[in-house]
Amino acid sequence: MISNSDYSTQTICSKRVSVVLNTLADDILMRDIAVRHNIRDVILLRQLTAYLITSTGNLVSASKLAGWEKVR
């Protein structure tokens, strides 16, 4: 059985890991992709990245991306 303090510790650790991963992803998007390729619409880049990550395992083509509502 998990005690309340163990559960709280796991929740805090989980949140910290989430913050670290989000920070890492933002750093990669901003420094490695947006700056290198002079992308100005960083919000769209983040949305596109989130879409592609959640679509892992699905085929993605240019025509599917063109039909994606948020890219228009």
C-alpha positions in Angstrom: 0.0 0.0 0.0 1.2 3.5 -0.9 1.1 6.0 2.0 0.1 9.6 1.4 3.6 10.8 1.8 4.9 8.4 -0.8 2.1 9.4 -3.2 2.9 13.1 -2.6 6.6 12.4 -3.3 5.8 10.6 -6.5 3.5 13.4 -7.6 6.1 16.0 -7.0 8.8 14.0 -8.8 6.4 13.4 -11.8 5.7 17.2 -12.0 9.4 17.9 -11.9 10.1 15.4 -14.7 7.4 17.0 -16.7 8.8 20.5 -16.3 12.3 19.3 -17.2 11.0 17.5 -20.4 9.0 20.6 -21.4 11.9 22.8 -20.9 14.2 20.5 -22.9 11.7 20.3 -25.7 11.3 24.1 -25.8 15.1 24.6 -25.8 15.4 22.2 -28.7 12.6 23.8 -30.7 13.9 27.3 -30.1 17.6 27.0 -30.3 18.1 24.1 -32.7 15.1 24.5 -35.1 13.6 28.0 -34.9 16.8 30.0 -34.7 18.7 27.9 -37.2 15.9 28.0 -39.8 14.7 31.6 -39.0 11.2 30.4 -38.0 9.2 33.3 -36.7 5.9 31.6 -35.8 7.1 29.7 -32.8 3.6 29.0 -31.5 2.7 27.2 -34.7 6.0 25.3 -34.5 5.1 24.1 -31.0 1.6 23.1 -32.2 3.0 21.3 -35.2 5.5 19.5 -32.9 2.7 18.5 -30.5 0.6 17.2 -33.4 3.5 15.1 -34.8 4.4 13.7 -31.4 0.8 12.7 -30.7 0.5 11.2 -34.2 3.4 8.8 -33.7 2.8 5.6 -35.5 0.5 7.3 -38.1 1.6 8.1 -41.6 2.0 11.9 -42.1 2.1 13.5 -45.5 2.2 17.0 -46.8 -1.5 16.8 -47.8 -2.5 15.6 -44.4 -0.6 18.5 -42.8 -2.2 20.9 -45.3 -5.6 19.7 -44.1 -4.7 20.1 -40.5 -6.9 22.9 -39.1 -4.2 24.5 -37.0 -1.7 24.8 -39.8 -4.0 26.9 -42.1 
